[in-house]
């Protein structure tokens, strides 16, 4: 194994974020020269040897028992989501992945039927790497009206929501609180990497974002792993103006790595009226797309 690997990097990051006072320790020795807890302090809190814990961080061990992981999780003050992520990373460290050629994700016919059934609200289907596998007309008009509607049909040119959020100025401008949306997307990517450490295409996406976006780098280094299952966002849409939607991620039973993202608004709200207007405007595809591109020019 080259380098500490995902498990070691996660442990080191979480250890560096803890101060001695967070875990009831007093600073009695010489002035601290490391950020966060020392390895020996964490090992003592977890009740394991310093050498054993060091091997975990350095990627020299293929994992740890459930009892050891419990002790380390308590010492690091991990919450439930972080503990589950730790378990996935440790399990991946125990099993050396076999090289496999990634295959493009497919959209099952019943998933396409499900997308058609929710045609009254904006909806998209995302794959494990946040590739857009499909969107309905309203979902496309709300979230990416400047892109080709048929783009998801071709695996070679599918839009990717993570890439769009960090690298596409149109999508970046869409979210009033872009930083909150960015944190949620990075958290979901962290979970995906923990579940699929062997996915070369996912690794390529992370590498591309690391090279092109300093903001992604900062968020990625934080190792946040809170899933974004439902959240409300204020959108600044180029066609209908301000609209607030709740984006909910619904799991797809037959394709567990895929998610149906639906955007809802309160009944009778101005945002619902805005979506009604957008539905009418999206009938004129060229006019709607021109509004997206004009905003990019005006900005």
C-alpha positions in Angstrom: 0.0 0.0 0.0 1.4 3.4 -1.0 0.9 6.2 1.5 -1.5 6.2 4.4 -4.6 5.5 2.3 -8.1 6.7 3.0 -8.3 5.1 6.5 -5.0 6.7 7.6 -5.8 10.1 6.1 -9.2 10.1 7.9 -7.7 9.2 11.3 -4.9 11.8 11.0 -7.3 14.5 10.0 -9.7 13.8 12.8 -6.9 13.6 15.3 -5.5 17.0 14.2 -8.9 18.6 14.7 -9.1 17.6 18.4 -7.6 19.8 21.1 -6.4 18.3 24.4 -9.1 20.1 26.3 -11.8 18.6 24.0 -11.0 15.1 25.5 -10.2 16.2 29.1 -6.4 16.4 28.8 -4.2 19.1 30.3 -1.1 20.4 28.7 1.6 19.6 31.2 4.7 19.0 29.0 6.7 21.2 26.7 5.0 23.5 24.3 3.0 21.6 21.8 4.5 21.5 18.3 1.7 19.6 16.5 -1.8 20.5 15.5 -4.4 18.6 17.6 -3.7 15.5 19.6 -0.4 13.6 19.5 -0.5 10.0 18.3 0.4 8.8 21.8 -2.4 10.8 23.4 -5.0 9.3 21.0 -3.6 5.8 21.5 -3.8 6.3 25.3 -7.4 7.5 25.1 -8.3 4.5 22.9 -6.5 2.0 25.0 -4.2 0.7 22.2 -0.5 0.7 21.8 1.2 3.7 20.2 2.9 1.5 17.6 -0.3 -0.2 16.7 -2.2 3.1 16.2 0.7 4.5 14.2 0.6 1.6 11.9 -3.1 2.3 11.2 -2.4 5.9 10.4 0.6 5.0 8.2 -1.4 2.5 6.1 0.8 -0.4 7.4 -2.1 -2.3 8.9 -5.0 -3.9 7.0 -7.6 -2.7 9.5 -8.6 -3.2 13.0 -11.2 -5.2 15.0 -14.6 -3.9 15.8 -13.6 -3.4 19.4 -10.5 -1.3 18.4 -12.6 0.8 16.0 -15.2 1.4 18.8 -12.4 2.6 21.1 -10.8 4.8 18.4 -14.2 6.3 17.4 -14.9 7.2 21.0 -11.5 8.8 21.4 -12.0 10.8 18.3 -15.5 11.9 19.3 -17.0 10.6 16.0 -20.7 11.0 15.4 -22.8 8.3 13.9 -22.1 9.2 10.2 -18.4 9.5 10.9 -18.3 6.1 12.7 -20.1 4.4 9.8 -17.5 6.0 7.4 -14.7 4.7 9.6 -16.1 1.2 9.4 -16.3 1.4 5.6 -12.7 2.6 5.3 -11.4 -0.1 7.7 -13.3 -2.8 5.8 -11.8 -1.5 2.5 -8.3 -1.6 4.1 -8.8 -5.3 5.0 -9.6 -6.3 1.4 -7.2 -5.3 -1.3 -9.3 -4.2 -4.2 -8.9 -6.1 -7.5 -8.3 -3.8 -10.5 -11.5 -3.6 -12.5 -12.4 -1.5 -15.6 -15.2 0.8 -14.6 -18.3 0.5 -16.7 -20.7 3.4 -17.4 -23.7 3.4 -15.1 -27.0 2.5 -16.7 -30.5 3.7 -16.0 -33.0 0.9 -15.5 -36.3 1.1 -17.4 -38.2 1.2 -14.1 -36.1 4.1 -12.9 -36.9 6.0 -16.1 -40.6 5.2 -15.4 -40.2 6.6 -11.9 -38.6 9.8 -13.3 -41.5 10.2 -15.7 -44.0 9.7 -12.9 -42.7 12.7 -11.0 -42.8 14.9 -14.1 -44.8 17.6 -12.1 -41.7 18.5 -10.0 -38.0 19.1 -11.0 -36.2 15.8 -10.7 -32.9 14.2 -11.8 -31.2 10.8 -11.3 -27.6 10.9 -10.1 -25.2 8.0 -10.2 -22.6 7.0 -7.6 -20.1 9.6 -9.0 -22.8 12.3 -9.1 -23.1 11.9 -12.9 -26.5 13.0 -14.2 -28.0 9.8 -15.6 -31.3 11.5 -16.5 -33.4 14.5 -15.7 -37.0 15.5 -16.5 -37.7 18.7 -18.4 -38.3 20.8 -15.3 -35.3 19.4 -13.5 -33.1 20.4 -16.4 -34.7 23.8 -16.7 -34.2 24.5 -13.0 -30.7 23.2 -12.4 -28.9 23.3 -15.8 -30.9 24.9 -18.5 -27.8 26.0 -20.3 -26.7 22.4 -21.0 -27.9 20.0 -23.7 -31.0 18.2 -22.4 -29.9 15.0 -24.1 -26.4 15.1 -22.6 -27.1 12.4 -20.0 -28.0 9.9 -22.7 -24.3 9.7 -23.8 -22.0 8.3 -21.1 -19.0 10.1 -22.7 -20.6 13.6 -22.2 -22.8 13.2 -19.2 -23.0 16.3 -16.9 -21.6 15.8 -13.5 -23.2 17.7 -10.6 -20.0 17.9 -8.5 -18.0 19.2 -11.5 -20.7 21.6 -12.4 -21.0 23.0 -8.9 -17.3 23.8 -8.6 -16.3 24.5 -12.2 -19.4 25.8 -14.0 -20.0 29.5 -13.3 -23.6 29.2 -14.3 -24.3 26.5 -11.7 -22.2 28.2 -9.1 -24.2 31.4 -9.5 -27.4 29.4 -9.1 -27.1 28.8 -5.3 -27.4 31.8 -3.1 -25.5 30.0 -0.3 -23.0 28.2 -2.6 -20.7 27.2 0.3 -23.3 25.2 2.1 -24.3 23.4 -1.1 -20.6 22.7 -1.8 -20.0 21.2 1.7 -23.0 18.9 1.2 -21.7 17.7 -2.2 -18.2 17.1 -0.9 -19.6 15.2 2.1 -21.5 12.9 -0.2 -18.4 12.3 -2.3 -16.5 11.3 0.8 -19.1 8.7 1.6 -19.0 7.5 -2.0 -15.2 7.1 -1.9 -15.5 5.1 1.4 -18.0 2.8 -0.3 -16.2 2.4 -3.6 -12.4 2.9 -2.9 -11.6 0.9 -6.1 -13.6 3.1 -8.4 -11.0 4.6 -10.8 -13.5 7.0 -12.4 -14.5 8.4 -9.0 -10.8 8.8 -8.2 -10.3 10.7 -11.5 -13.2 13.1 -10.6 -11.7 13.8 -7.2 -8.3 14.4 -8.8 -9.7 16.8 -11.4 -11.5 18.8 -8.8 -8.4 18.9 -6.6 -6.3 20.3 -9.5 -8.9 22.9 -10.6 -10.6 24.1 -7.5 -8.8 25.3 -4.3 -12.2 25.5 -2.6 -12.8 21.8 -3.2 -9.3 21.0 -1.8 -10.1 22.9 1.4 -13.4 21.1 1.9 -11.9 17.7 0.9 -9.2 18.0 3.5 -11.8 18.5 6.2 -13.0 14.9 5.7 -16.7 15.9 6.3 -18.9 12.9 5.8 -22.4 14.1 6.7 -24.8 12.9 4.0 -27.1 15.4 2.4 -30.5 13.6 2.3 -32.7 16.7 2.3 -32.0 20.4 2.4 -33.6 23.7 1.4 -31.7 26.0 -0.9 -32.4 29.5 -2.3 -31.8 29.5 -6.0 -31.2 32.6 -8.1 -32.7 31.4 -11.4 -32.0 33.4 -14.6 -35.6 32.8 -15.9 -37.9 33.0 -12.9 -35.7 34.8 -10.3 -35.5 33.7 -6.6 -37.0 30.4 -5.8 -36.6 28.3 -2.7 -36.7 24.5 -3.1 -36.2 21.5 -0.8 -33.9 19.0 -2.5 -34.5 15.5 -1.3 -32.4 12.4 -2.3 -34.6 9.3 -2.6 -32.9 5.9 -2.8 -33.7 3.6 -5.7 -34.3 0.1 -4.5 -33.0 -1.8 -7.6 -30.0 0.6 -8.1 -28.7 1.4 -4.6 -25.8 3.5 -5.9 -28.2 5.8 -7.7 -30.5 8.5 -6.2 -33.6 10.3 -7.4 -33.3 14.0 -6.5 -36.6 15.9 -6.4 -37.1 19.6 -5.7 -40.3 20.5 -4.0 -41.9 23.8 -2.8 -44.6 24.6 -0.2 -48.1 24.6 -1.6 -49.3 28.1 -2.6 -45.9 29.7 -2.0 -44.2 32.2 -4.4 -41.7 29.5 -5.1 -44.4 27.1 -6.3 -45.7 29.9 -8.6 -42.1 30.4 -9.9 -41.9 26.7 -10.8 -45.2 27.0 -12.6 -43.8 29.9 -14.6 -40.6 27.9 -15.3 -42.7 25.0 -16.6 -44.3 27.3 -19.1 -41.0 29.0 -20.0 -39.3 25.6 -20.5 -41.6 25.0 -23.4 -39.5 27.5 -25.2 -36.1 25.8 -24.8 -34.1 28.3 -26.9 -35.4 31.3 -24.9 -34.7 29.6 -21.5 -31.2 28.6 -22.6 -30.5 32.1 -23.8 -31.4 33.4 -20.3 -28.8 31.1 -18.7 -26.1 32.2 -21.1 -27.0 35.9 -20.9 -26.5 35.8 -17.2 -23.0 34.5 -17.7 -22.2 37.3 -20.1 -23.8 40.0 -17.9 -21.9 38.8 -14.8 
